[in-house]
């Protein structure tokens, strides 16, 4: 195998990872981004103790839907007064110019 072909393999792998459905890390980042405004409001009243923390996001599955993905996820959060919660929900997520975002 020539050196040129060896150099192409990692490049192809990188291109393929940019295609397709979002990863768990992409989903977690999108959920955190969507909570940013809520956290800013609660932080004004309660300080850092009012912040909703996303502990983990587990992807249960995604289906392509109208240029986006409908994903079933399990979100584990830590809330100020309530404590830890785990919730399964479906979200619509799209890949935008600034990364994956939840579509409301």
Secondary structure as UniProt FT lines:
FT   HELIX           3..17
FT   HELIX           24..46
FT   HELIX           47..50
FT   STRAND          53..65
FT   TURN            66..67
FT   STRAND          68..79
FT   TURN            80..82
FT   STRAND          83..96
FT   TURN            97..98
FT   STRAND          99..103
//
